[in-house]
Amino acid sequence: MRLRTSLALLGAALLVLVAPPLLTAGSGAETGTQIPGLRLMVPNTPGGGYDITARTAAKNAEDAGLTHNIEVFNLPGAGGTVGLTRLVGEHGNGKLAMSMGLGVVGAARSNHSPKTLADTTPIARLTEEQDVVVVAKDSPYRTIGQLMRAWKKNPGKLPVGGGSSPGGPDHLAPMLMARAAGIEPRKVNYVPYDGGGELLASILGSKVAFGVSGVGEYLDQINSGELRLLAVTGPKRVRGLDGPTLKESGYDVNFTNWRGIVAPPGLSDAEREKLTVLVEKLHASPEWRTSLRTNGWDDAFLTGQKFGDFLDAQDKRVVSVLKELGL
């Protein structure tokens, strides 16, 4: 009897040692999305659109139980191309990805970067959003019409700030606005900042007459009254915000920005698939759906080679628009 009991206890102990642990709900293991040590680079300063997107995606992925302990870190500089160069240099690193968007496309062109998005592994386009035209709460401009008339009268004396380098969304949007208002784009005094966080301080400090940035970046400041919203750049008004479109205000502009995720070159098929499945599961999660609504983002999900083709088309678009504007 004692021998059987001892053998049973020994067998149980061996099972504990050699049997695989039970999968727990929300561990990410059952969906194949667990990537230990995953790092998400933000190629601009804290508080900008890439930063907000990255931190929101990381939190949503963790809250949905898809993976854990994602490290989000900032590596700003040169409109995102410092981060881009770092990413491309991490050849074969399947535990690194970068938040990015149209701004990096434009910066790679305007800064003549030796590395471009064609050198990366495209993972997914996540969102599309409109830009907002905003001024400080004590600005003399209370409507988009007032601002545009003053801007047309003396474009050089009314600097406009944007959170991207020339060729990026916050640069292209005011240039298109200028053309629609009859202002020569070359006469526009555009002041670039490395992300919406830096731009915000300059708008509030009246270092620029007005600013153009993504709607999700300045929702809190608009709602609190720190910033006055004059217009949005896209085809329709943003739900919950009291601001007209440029088009309904008499200016023929329809412009939207987008954001996504890319990874280093040289990933194995398994590594690329792992990252893609993670963002697919994130996209399908209720946590992400809530974040889309909260930030005023439109769903623009696109993965893999289709996203790669989109990046190539965006690069051609930036070159075309800059040529068209004489810039």
N, C-alpha and C positions, 0 to 999 in steps of 0.2 A: 504493500500500500504506500509506504513511504517512498519506495523507488519510483512508482508511477507518478506520485505527486511531484517528486523532484524533477522527473523528466518533463512533466507538463509545464512546470515553472520555467525550466530551461528552454523549452520550445517557445513559450510566450516571449521570453527575453530575446531570443533570436529573431522572432518576428518583428519586435520593436526595432531591432538593430538593422535588419535588412529590408524590411518592407518599405515601399515609398510612402511619403506622407500623404495624407488625404488632401485632396484639393479643396480649398475653402472658397465659399461664394465670394465673388468680387476680387479674387486674387489676380486676375489677368491670365492665369495659367490655362484656364479652360477655354479661353478665346484666342490663345496664342499671341497675346499682346504684351506680355511682360518683358520689358527690356531693362534689366538691372544696369544702373549706372548711366542711363540716358541723360544727355545734356542738350539743352536747347539754347542756341546762341541768338542774341538780339543785337543786330549790327548798328544800333543807335542808342541814344541815352535813355534812361528810365523815363517813363511817362509818355513816350511816343506810341504811335500806332502799332509798330512791330512789337514793342514791349508789352502793351496791353493785350495784344492778340496771343503772344507767347505765354504770358502768365495765366491768361484765361484758359487757354487750351490745356496747359499743364495741370491747373487746378481741376478742370472738368474731367480730364483723363483719370486723375487720382480719385476724385469723388465718385466716378463711375466704376472704380475698381479695375480699370484697364491696365494700369501699371502704377508704380510707386516711386516716390522720391526723385522726381524729375528735377534736375538742376537747371534753372534759368539764369543765364548770366549775360551781361552787356559787354560788347566790344565795339564802341562807337568809333567813327572816323571816316572822313571822305565820303559822306553820303551812303555809307553801308559797304563801301568797297574794301575797307580794312577787314571787316568781318568776312566778306566774300573771299578775299585772298587767304585768310586763315582757314576757312572751310575747305577750299580747294586743296590746300596744303595738307589736310588731314585725310589723304588718300586711303580708302579702305576702312575708315572708321565708321562702323555701323551703329555706334552709340552717340553720334553727334548729328544734330540737324540745325537748321537756321530758319528763323522767321524772316520773311522778306516780302517784297511786293514791287509795284511799278517803280517806286523810288530807286531801288537797287538797279533796275534795268536802265533808268536814265542816268544814274551816277556812273555806272560802268562806261557809258558812252561819253558823258561830259568830262569825266576824269581820265579818259583814255586808259582805263584799267587793263593791265595785261591779262587779267582773269575775268571771265564773264560767266553769266548763268549757264551758258552752253557747256561750261566745264564741270557743272554740278550734276547730281542725280536728282531729277524732279520727283517730288513725292506727291504733293497735292496743292491745288488752289483751294482755299477755304472760304473766303468771304469777298464780297464786293460792297463798297460803301460810297456814299457821296461825300464830297468836300463841303465844308461850311465856310461862309465868308463872315468873319466876326470882327468886332471892335471892342475896346474896353468900355466899361459901363459909363464912364464919364466922357466918351467920345462925342464930338459935335454931330456926328453922322448917325441919324436915327433910322434912315431908310437906305436901301441899296441905290435908289435914284439919286439921293443927295450925295452919296459917296462917289458914284460914277461920274456925276457932273463935275465935282471938285477934282477928281482924278484926271478927267479929260482936259480940264483947264490947265493943269500943271502936273503932269505925270511924274516928273523928276522929283518934285517936292513932297510927294505922298508915297513913301516907301511901303511896299507890301512884303510881309514876311511869310515864309513857308518852311515847313519842316523837312524839306528835301533839297538835294542839289539840283542845279539846272538839268532839265530833262526828266525830273521826277514829277509826281502828280501835283504837289503843292506849287510847283513852278509852271507846269503846263496849264493848270486851271486859270490862274490870273492872266497868263498870256492870251489864252482864248477869250477871257473876259475883256481884255484890253482891245483885242481886234474887233470884238462885237460892239464895243463902245466907240470905235473909230480912233483908237489910240495906237500909234506905231509901237509894236512890241519891243523894238530896240530901245525905246525911250523909257520903258518901265524900269523903275528902281526896285529891283527884286533883291531881297536880303535872305540868303539861305541859312537855315539853322539845322543842327544835327538832330532832328526829331521834334515832335510836338511839345515835349517838355521844355526844351530851351526856348522854343518859339513863344510859349505861353507867357513866360516872364517878360519877354520883350513887348508883347501886346499889352499886358497889364501895366508895364512901365512906360508906355507910350513911346517906345523906341521905333515902332513902326505905326503907320496910320491905320493899317488893318492887316489881318492875317487870314490865311487859307490853310485849312487842315482837315483831317478826317472827322466825321461827325462823332464817332465813338470816343475820340480823344478829349473832346471838350463838352460832352453832355453835362457833366456835373457843374462845370463853370457857367454854362448857359442857363441851366435850371436854377442855380443859386443867384444869378443876376450879376456875376462878376464879368461875364462877357455878354455882349448884345449880338444876337444873331440877325444878320441882315438878309441872307439868302443862302440857298443850297444849290449845288451845281448840277444835280442830276435831273432825271425826267419827271420826278414827282416830289411832292412835299414829304418830309420825314415825319412819320407818325409821332405825335406827342410834342412836336416843336412848332412854334409859331414863326415860321419863316417861309417866304415864297421861293419858288424856283427862279433861276435867272431868266429862263425862257418866258415865264408868265410876267416877269418884270420888264420885258421888252428887249432882252439881250439873248441872242441866238447861241446859247451855250448848253451843251448836254455832255457832262463829264463825270465819270465815276472812277474810283480807284479800286484796287483789289489787293489781297494779301494771301500768302501761301507758305509752304514749307519745302525747302530743298535740303539735300544731304551731300556729303562729300562724294567725289568720283570714286570709282573702283570698288563699289560694294558688290558683294556676292548676290546672287539671285535671292538667296534665303534672307539676307540682311535687308535688301530692298523690300521684299515682300513683308517682312516683319514690321517695318516702319509704315508701309502702306496699309496693312491690316489695322494697325493701331489707329491711324487717322480715320479710316473707314468706320471703325467702331465708335470713335469719338464723335464723328459726324452724325451717327445714328442715335447717340445718347440723348436723353432728355435734358441732361445738364448743359450740353452744347446748344440745344434748341433754345433753352432759356437765355443763354448768353447772347445768342443772335438777336433776340428781341430786346434784351436789356441795353445792348450797345448800339442798336440801330443798324446792325449789319444785315446785308442780304446774303442768303445762301448761294454760293457760287462753286459748289464742290466739283472738282475735276482731278483725276489722278493719272499717274503713270505717263505714258507716251503722249496722251492727249494734252496733258499739262505741259509736257516738253514742247509740243507743237505750238501751244498757246504762248509760251515764253518766247519762242522764236518769232512769232507774229508780233508780239508786243515790242520786241527790239526793233523790228522793221517799222512799226507804228511810231515809235519815239523818233527815229531818224527822219521819217516822213514829215511829222508835225513840226519838228525843229526847222527843217528846210522850208516848209510852207510858211512858217512865221518869220523866216529870215534870220534865224538864230543859230 
